[in-house]
Structures are given as C-alpha cells and as structure tokens.
Amino acid sequence: MKTLQNLLDVCRATIPEIFPWDLLELLEQKKDIIILDVREPEEFSAMHIENSISAPRGLLETAIEWNYDVTIPDLVQARDKAIIVVCRSGNRSLLAALTMQMMGYQDVKSLQTGLRGWNDYEQPLIDKEGNIVDEDYADDFFQSKVSPEQMAPK
C-alpha cells in the first residue's frame, strides 16, 4: 500500500517545485504566469495571493476541461502557459500539478512550502474583499490543527 509520502515522492520526480522567493521574482518580472490555488473555497476566501485563481483540488479535473459546470475557461486555454499551483503547505499542489501535467499542461510547477511558506517569507495575502491579511492571523490560520485522535497510534 502506498502512503501519501510515497505519492508525493512520485510527484517530486516529475513536477518542478519553486520556493516563495522564486515566485516573487517571477511576479516582479511581470512574467505571464497563472497562480492556481487548489485549496478549498473557504481557505481561498480567508486568504490568497492577489490575482490567483481558485480551483479546489476536488474539482480540478473538471475545472480544467470544457463542458462542466465548474469549467474555468482561462485555465482550459492555458495548457501552454506557465502555471504555479499553490496550496497550504505544498502537498495538494504537487498532486494537482501532476494531474495537470497528465492532462496536457506543459509548464506547471508547485509552490514548495505553499502559502504557509509565502507568509513566512512575509509576502502579502489578501482576503475575499481584497484587504491585506495580518501576518500573525495568517500564521495562526496556517498552523496544523491535527487533533490527538488524528495522530497515528504509538
């Protein structure tokens, strides 16, 4: 049986990862990139990178394909564009990027450390109204909330 870590290792063998400072450099150079946030809608509403697109991981395959009620035309037509996939910590984004690569996306990368790392690098996040999110609030938001029942038995 494969574990999540095994699946992520498979992704890392195929999907390039960039760090927050690499993404910042691309944005400063005004590179034509798409930032795709694959977190859940409530996570995206709470905070996200400005101008990013939301397509939750659970709906990704239909969001990037024509003829579905969640189709995002800008993404369907971006198979030849640079896409940086982001999530909270960099795991969902790796899985999503691999899926996108398998579905014909030619230049897809994952943000290593995710938005947690972006925030640690002191880069701005905005809420659904476009207001800058307080860094301390974001720190708390990105903390792991694993309960004792969710921990592996000893």
C-alpha positions in Angstrom: 0.0 0.0 0.0 1.3 3.5 -0.9 1.3 6.3 1.6 0.8 10.0 1.0 4.5 10.4 1.3 5.0 7.8 -1.5 2.6 9.6 -3.7 4.4 12.9 -3.1 7.7 11.4 -3.9 6.3 10.2 -7.2 5.1 13.8 -7.9 8.5 15.3 -7.0 10.2 13.1 -9.5 8.2 14.8 -12.3 6.9 18.1 -11.0 9.3 21.1 -10.6 8.9 23.0 -7.4 9.8 26.6 -6.7 10.2 28.5 -3.5 8.3 31.6 -2.5 11.2 33.9 -3.4 11.2 32.3 -6.9 7.5 33.1 -7.3 8.1 36.6 -6.1 10.9 37.1 -8.6 8.6 35.9 -11.4 5.8 38.3 -10.3 8.3 41.2 -10.1 9.4 40.4 -13.6 5.8 40.6 -14.6 6.1 37.1 -16.2 2.9 35.9 -17.8 2.1 33.3 -15.2 -1.1 31.9 -13.7 -1.2 31.3 -9.9 -3.7 28.4 -9.3 -4.9 27.9 -5.7 -6.2 24.4 -5.2 -7.3 24.8 -1.6 -10.9 24.6 -0.5 -13.2 27.6 -1.2 -13.3 28.7 2.5 -9.5 28.6 2.7 -9.3 30.7 -0.5 -11.8 33.2 0.8 -9.9 33.7 4.0 -6.6 34.5 2.3 -4.9 34.0 -1.0 -2.2 35.5 -3.3 -3.5 38.5 -5.2 -4.8 37.7 -8.7 -4.7 33.9 -8.1 -7.4 31.7 -9.5 -9.3 29.3 -7.2 -10.0 25.7 -8.4 -10.3 23.3 -5.5 -8.3 20.1 -5.7 -11.5 18.0 -5.6 -12.9 19.8 -8.7 -9.7 20.3 -10.6 -10.1 17.8 -13.4 -13.5 19.3 -14.4 -12.3 22.9 -13.8 -9.6 22.4 -16.5 -11.8 20.7 -19.0 -14.6 22.0 -21.2 -18.3 21.2 -20.7 -18.5 21.1 -16.9 -20.4 23.5 -14.7 -17.2 24.3 -12.9 -15.1 24.8 -16.1 -12.7 27.8 -15.8 -12.2 28.8 -19.5 -9.0 30.7 -18.7 -7.5 27.5 -17.3 -8.7 25.2 -20.0 -7.0 27.5 -22.6 -3.7 27.7 -20.6 -2.1 24.4 -21.4 0.9 26.2 -22.9 1.2 28.9 -20.2 3.3 28.9 -17.0 1.2 27.8 -14.1 2.3 27.8 -10.4 0.0 25.7 -8.3 -0.3 26.6 -4.6 -2.0 25.2 -1.5 -1.4 25.5 2.2 1.9 23.5 2.5 2.8 22.3 -0.9 1.3 18.8 -0.9 -2.0 19.3 -2.6 -0.3 21.5 -5.1 2.1 18.7 -6.1 -0.7 16.2 -6.6 -2.7 18.8 -8.6 0.3 19.7 -10.7 0.9 16.1 -11.6 -2.8 15.7 -12.6 -2.5 18.9 -14.8 0.7 17.6 -16.4 -1.0 14.3 -17.2 -3.9 16.3 -18.8 -1.6 18.2 -21.1 -0.3 21.2 -19.2 3.3 21.8 -20.4 4.7 24.3 -17.8 3.2 23.5 -14.4 5.1 23.9 -11.1 4.2 23.6 -7.5 5.0 26.2 -4.8 7.1 24.3 -2.3 6.1 25.2 1.3 2.8 26.6 0.0 1.1 29.7 1.2 2.5 28.9 4.7 6.0 29.5 3.3 4.8 32.5 1.3 3.5 34.1 4.5 6.7 33.1 6.4 8.6 34.9 3.6 6.5 37.9 4.6 4.7 38.2 1.3 1.1 39.7 1.3 -2.1 37.7 1.2 -5.5 39.2 0.7 -8.9 38.2 1.8 -12.0 37.9 -0.4 -12.6 41.7 -0.2 -9.1 42.4 -1.3 -7.8 43.5 2.1 -4.3 42.6 3.2 -4.4 39.8 5.8 -2.5 40.4 9.0 0.7 38.1 9.1 0.0 36.9 12.6 -3.5 36.0 11.7 -2.2 34.1 8.7 0.4 32.3 10.9 -2.3 31.0 13.1 -4.5 30.1 10.1 -1.8 28.0 8.6 -0.8 26.1 11.8 -1.6 22.4 11.8 -4.8 21.6 13.6 -4.3 17.9 13.9 -6.2 16.5 16.9 -4.9 13.7 19.1 -7.5 11.3 17.5 -6.0 12.0 14.1 -2.4 11.0 15.2 -1.1 7.6 14.3 -1.2 5.1 17.2 2.1 4.7 19.1 
